[in-house]
Amino acid sequence: METSRSSEQGLKEKSFAKGVEREQVSGLSKPNSRVEADVCSADGSNRQSSVMNPFVDWGFKYLFGTERNKRNLVGFLNLVLELECPIVDVEYLNNENIPHEAGGRECVFDVLCIDKSGTRFLIEVQNAPISYIRNRILYYTCRLIEQMGQPGEKWNYNIDKVYSICLMNFMYEQDPVLKREFMLQESYTGTLFTDRIHIVMLQLPCLEAKSMWECNMLYEKLLYLLLQMKKGMSTIEELKRQVYEHGLNEEIRETFLNVLDEANLASLSKSDKALYEARLKSYRDNRACLDYAIETGIRQGIEQGIEQGIKQGIEQGIEQGIKQGIEQGLELGEERGLMQGREEGLAEGVAQGKQEIARSMKNKGLDIGLIAECTGLSEFEIEKL
C-alpha cells in the first residue's frame, strides 16, 4: 500500500488545528434505577465526579456504541468527518474481526458501524502510546476491506468506503497537530488513487483551548467537551451551561446535551455502574503503570546522562590538558631556546673578539706571554692565529 508524499507516501494529509487498554465490553443494559455517583475524577484527584469518563473503553462504547445512543455516534461522525452529505443513520456491526486461519490476529474494534450506502466507520480510542500506531490503524482498515471480498468469479472488487478514526490521548509525532487526514494518492502529482480508504488521526493533547469559545471548528468543541468530561472537574450542569451559552445550532446542541445526559453516572443502572467502575479501575491502573514507566525512564535517563557527562568531561579534560601542555611546552621551549641562543651567541662573540685582539698584538710583535695575559687565551691558541 502506498504512503503519503509528505509524511507517509501516498496518503493525502490535511492539517486543521494545532495541535488503553482496549477490551470488548458487553453487558450494557438500559438504566432502570438511579443511584448516587461515587467515583473519583479520572485525573486521580480526590474530588468525586458524577460525569462518566468517555475515554474509559466501556464509557466510550456506552456513549457512542449502543443502540440507545446512536444519535451521539451520528453526530460525532458528522462533526469529525465534515462530509458533504451528512450521515443520517447507521447500523452497528459486530466489532470482533475473527481471523480466517487458526493463529491469525483477532481485531476488536471500539465502535464499528455502516450507513445505508455501505460505507463503514471504525472508531478506535488509544489512551497509551503504542508502537506503529499508524500501521495499526491501517491494518484495521485493511481488515475491514478484506471482509468485503466475495467468493466466486462474479465479484468485481467493487469495495465500499472505509473511514477509520483514531482518538489518541498522546502525541505520536514531533510536530503534532490535532487533526490529520490521510487518503491514498499518487506520489508526484497528488492525484487521488482511490477514495475507498480515509484515515483520521486525532491527537487530543494538541487541543489547548481553555474554553469552548477558543475552539474554532465544531469537532474541536465536541472534543473539548469530551476532554472536560475526562478531567471530571465539572458537573453535568456546569458542562450543560457551557453548551447553552455557546449558541450552537439546535441539532449540534442536542447532540452535546444528549452525550452529557448519558454520561451522568447517577442515571446508570447498578449493573452498568459496576461495569464502568471496573473498567475505570483498570484505566487508572494502566495510567499509573504508564506514569511510573515514564518517571522511571526519565530518572534513568538523567542518571545515565550525568554518568556519561562525567565520563565525557574527564576525557575532554585529559585531551584539553594534553593539548595545553604541548602548547605551553612549545612556548616555554621556544623561550628557553632563545635565551640559550643569546647566551651562546654572546659567548662566541667575546671569544672572537679576544682572538682578533690577540692577532693584532701578535702582528705588532708583542710578546706571546704578554698577549696571553691580556686576552686570557693560551699561548697555544695564540700560536695558531
Secondary structure, DSSP 8 states (H G I E B T S, - for coil): ----SSSSTTB--EE-S---------------S-----EE-TTS-SSEE-B--TTSHHHHHHHHSSGGGHHHHHHHHHHHH--SS----EEE---EE--SSTT---EE-SEEEEETTS-EEEEEEE-S--TTHHHHHHHHHHHHHHHT--SSTT-------EEEEEEESS--SSS--SEEEEEEE-TTT--EEEEEEEEEEEEGGG---SSGGG--SHHHHHHHHHHHHHHT-S-HHHHHHHHHHTT--HHHHHHHHHHHHHTBGGGS-HHHHHHHHHHHHHHHHHHHHHHHHHHHHHHHHHHHHHHHHHHHHHHHHHHHHHHHHHHHHHHHHHHHHHHHHHHHHHHHHHHHHHHHHHHHHHHTT--HHHHHHHH---HHHHHH-
